[in-house]
């Protein structure tokens, strides 16, 4: 479905003279990514509206997307697997966050997040072997991933020290950092197995 829609979009743009025929494959790939991201985001927002966690989800999505795009990590083998895994991870993260809140473990989450930052600092970017990065891209992505994860962590800590009542919401950004670190580890291990 995603592939067919992306192809139809690309053919439409070629017909209209918006893109060149030889660039069609690049636009198909980009359209596939865009459609997949839109589906993932809409499903997660739909779930958040049903569970009453819309603001928390926006914080989670902003944190996740702003870091993950540069950090890389595990990539599913198909768009349907990606959508399924992302949504299952989202539901799992929301569930874990509720447990953390109920048990009063937000300080522990800060410590775990610090460890996650160390993982991101060391491993990012973890590239998909199907789309390798050159040395300059690796340098730029590493720098951006490190900067974004540190800024997000510091922002969360500062905001919650000034406004302690926001902890339950702002810390959804921290759990996103932890999830990204886990995805980096899984992607790193997957890449090592494929190489050796």
C-alpha positions in Angstrom: 0.0 0.0 0.0 2.7 2.5 1.0 4.9 1.6 -2.0 2.0 1.9 -4.5 0.9 5.2 -3.1 4.5 6.5 -3.2 4.8 5.4 -6.8 1.5 7.0 -7.8 2.7 10.3 -6.2 6.0 10.2 -8.1 4.3 9.4 -11.4 1.9 12.3 -10.8 4.8 14.7 -10.2 6.7 13.4 -13.3 3.6 13.8 -15.5 3.2 17.4 -14.2 6.8 18.2 -14.8 7.5 18.8 -11.1 10.3 16.2 -11.1 12.5 14.7 -13.7 11.9 11.1 -14.7 15.4 10.0 -13.7 14.8 11.3 -10.1 11.6 9.3 -9.8 13.1 6.5 -7.6 14.5 9.0 -5.1 11.1 10.6 -4.8 9.4 7.2 -4.4 11.8 6.3 -1.5 11.2 9.7 0.1 7.5 9.4 -0.3 7.5 6.0 1.3 9.3 7.4 4.3 7.0 10.3 4.6 3.8 8.2 4.3 5.2 5.7 6.9 6.0 8.5 9.3 2.6 10.1 8.9 0.9 6.7 9.6 3.0 6.1 12.7 2.4 9.6 14.0 -1.3 9.5 13.4 -1.7 6.1 15.0 0.3 7.2 18.1 -1.7 10.4 18.4 -4.9 8.4 18.0 -3.9 6.1 20.8 -2.9 9.2 23.0 -6.4 10.7 22.4 -8.0 7.5 23.5 -5.9 7.2 26.7 -6.0 10.9 27.6 -2.2 11.4 27.2 -2.1 13.8 24.3 0.4 16.3 25.9 2.6 13.6 27.2 2.7 12.0 23.7 3.6 15.3 22.0 6.5 15.6 24.5 7.5 12.0 23.8 7.2 12.4 20.0 9.1 15.7 19.9 12.0 14.2 22.0 12.0 10.9 20.1 11.9 12.3 16.6 14.4 15.2 17.2 17.1 12.7 18.5 16.3 9.5 16.6 16.7 11.2 13.1 20.4 11.7 13.9 21.1 8.9 16.3 19.8 6.1 14.1 19.5 2.6 15.6 17.4 -0.4 14.8 15.4 -0.3 11.6 12.7 -2.8 10.7 12.8 -4.7 7.5 9.6 -3.3 6.1 7.3 -0.3 6.6 4.5 -2.5 8.1 7.0 -3.9 10.6 8.3 -0.4 11.4 4.8 0.9 12.0 3.9 -2.1 14.2 7.1 -2.0 16.2 7.0 1.8 16.7 3.4 1.6 18.0 4.1 -1.4 20.2 7.1 0.4 21.6 5.0 3.6 22.2 2.4 1.6 24.1 5.1 -0.2 26.1 6.8 3.1 27.0 3.6 4.7 28.1 2.9 1.6 30.3 6.4 1.7 31.8 6.0 5.4 32.4 2.8 4.9 34.4 4.5 2.2 36.5 7.4 4.6 37.2 5.0 7.3 38.2 2.9 5.0 40.4 6.0 3.7 42.2 7.5 7.2 42.6 10.6 6.2 40.6 11.2 9.5 38.7 14.6 10.0 40.3 15.6 6.5 39.2 14.5 7.4 35.6 16.9 10.4 35.8 19.8 8.0 36.6 18.7 5.5 33.9 18.5 8.4 31.4 22.0 9.5 32.3 23.2 6.0 31.4 21.1 6.1 28.2 22.8 9.4 27.3 26.2 7.7 27.7 25.1 4.9 25.2 23.9 7.5 22.7 27.1 9.5 23.2 29.2 6.4 22.5 27.2 4.7 19.7 25.4 7.4 17.7 25.0 7.3 14.9 24.1 3.7 14.4 23.4 3.5 10.6 21.3 1.1 8.7 23.6 -1.1 6.6 21.2 -0.7 3.7 21.9 3.0 3.8 25.4 3.6 5.0 26.7 7.1 6.0 29.9 8.6 4.7 32.5 9.9 7.2 31.3 13.5 7.1 27.7 12.4 7.7 28.7 10.3 10.6 30.6 13.3 12.2 27.6 15.6 11.6 25.0 13.2 12.9 27.1 12.2 15.9 27.5 15.9 16.9 23.8 16.7 16.4 22.6 13.6 18.3 24.9 14.4 21.2 23.9 18.1 21.3 20.1 17.3 21.1 20.2 14.6 23.8 22.1 16.8 26.2 19.9 19.8 25.6 16.8 17.8 26.0 18.0 16.2 29.3 19.2 19.5 30.7 15.9 21.2 29.7 13.9 18.5 31.4 15.9 18.7 34.6 15.8 22.5 34.8 12.1 22.8 34.0 11.2 20.1 36.6 13.4 21.8 39.2 11.6 25.1 38.6 8.2 23.6 38.1 8.1 20.3 40.0 4.4 19.7 39.1 5.5 19.2 35.5 7.7 16.2 36.2 5.0 13.7 35.3 4.7 15.2 31.8 8.2 16.4 31.0 9.8 13.1 31.9 8.1 11.5 28.9 11.0 13.1 27.0 13.5 11.2 29.3 11.8 7.9 28.6 12.1 8.7 24.9 15.9 9.0 25.4 16.0 5.6 27.1 14.1 4.0 24.2 16.5 5.5 21.7 19.5 4.2 23.6 17.8 0.7 23.6 17.2 1.0 19.8 20.8 2.0 19.3 22.0 -1.0 21.2 19.7 -3.4 19.2 20.8 -1.8 15.9 24.5 -2.0 16.9 24.2 -5.7 17.7 22.2 -6.4 14.5 24.8 -4.6 12.4 27.7 -6.5 14.1 26.0 -9.8 13.4 25.4 -9.0 9.8 29.0 -7.9 9.3 30.6 -10.9 11.0 
